[in-house]
Amino acid sequence: MTSGTAELFWFKSSYSGSQGDDCVEVAIEQRAVHVRDSKDVARPAFAVGREGWGRFASER
C-alpha cells in the first residue's frame, strides 16, 4: 500500500447523497481501496483490501 493518500485519485462514491451530505470518496490502488469523508479530507482515510471492499460493496 502507499505511504500516504495525497497522491491517490479520489472519486465520489455513487452511493453518496446527491444533496452534498453523506459524501464518501474512494481511491483504488492495486492492493487496497481507500475511503474518506469528502467533507473532512484532513481526517485520516482508511484502507481495506480489494477483496474485502468487493464483499462490502456487493452487500445491499
Backbone torsions as a table, in degrees:
resi	resn	phi	psi	omega
1	MET	NA	160.7	-179.1
2	THR	-73.7	159.3	179.8
3	SER	-80.3	-19.8	178.9
4	GLY	-146.1	169.5	-177.3
5	THR	-107.5	-2.6	-176.7
6	ALA	-63.6	-33.5	-176.1
7	GLU	-87.0	0.7	180.0
8	LEU	-79.8	153.8	174.7
9	PHE	-92.1	111.1	-177.2
10	TRP	-95.5	141.0	173.2
11	PHE	-139.4	152.0	-176.8
12	LYS	-75.2	135.9	178.7
13	SER	-65.3	143.1	177.2
14	SER	-68.2	-13.4	177.6
15	TYR	-88.8	-4.4	-179.9
16	SER	-70.3	151.7	179.9
17	GLY	-64.0	148.6	-179.0
18	SER	-82.9	-8.8	-178.6
19	GLN	-93.4	7.8	-179.2
20	GLY	89.6	-3.1	176.6
21	ASP	-98.8	167.7	178.8
22	ASP	52.2	43.1	-176.4
23	CYS	-89.1	122.9	176.6
24	VAL	-119.8	134.6	175.3
25	GLU	-115.6	146.5	177.5
26	VAL	-128.2	153.1	174.5
27	ALA	-135.5	129.6	-175.2
28	ILE	-108.7	131.4	171.6
29	GLU	-128.4	-179.2	-171.1
30	GLN	-56.4	-43.0	-173.6
31	ARG	-108.9	-6.7	-174.1
32	ALA	-151.7	161.0	170.8
33	VAL	-117.4	125.8	-179.7
34	HIS	-99.2	143.5	-176.7
35	VAL	-131.2	137.1	177.3
36	ARG	-147.5	162.7	175.9
37	ASP	-85.8	116.9	-175.9
38	SER	-68.8	-17.3	178.4
39	LYS	-83.4	-13.0	-177.8
40	ASP	-145.6	69.7	-175.4
41	VAL	-70.9	-10.0	176.3
42	ALA	-74.4	-22.6	176.3
43	ARG	-70.1	148.5	179.9
44	PRO	-62.9	139.7	172.7
45	ALA	-82.2	165.0	171.6
46	PHE	-121.5	158.7	-177.6
47	ALA	-126.9	145.4	174.5
48	VAL	-131.2	155.7	175.8
49	GLY	-63.6	153.2	-177.7
50	ARG	-60.8	-36.8	179.2
51	GLU	-65.3	-43.4	177.6
52	GLY	-63.4	-40.5	178.1
53	TRP	-63.6	-40.9	178.9
54	GLY	-59.7	-42.5	177.7
55	ARG	-65.1	-43.5	179.5
56	PHE	-62.0	-47.3	-176.3
57	ALA	-68.6	-25.3	-179.2
58	SER	-84.1	-13.1	176.6
59	GLU	-76.7	138.7	177.7
60	ARG	-137.4	NA	NA
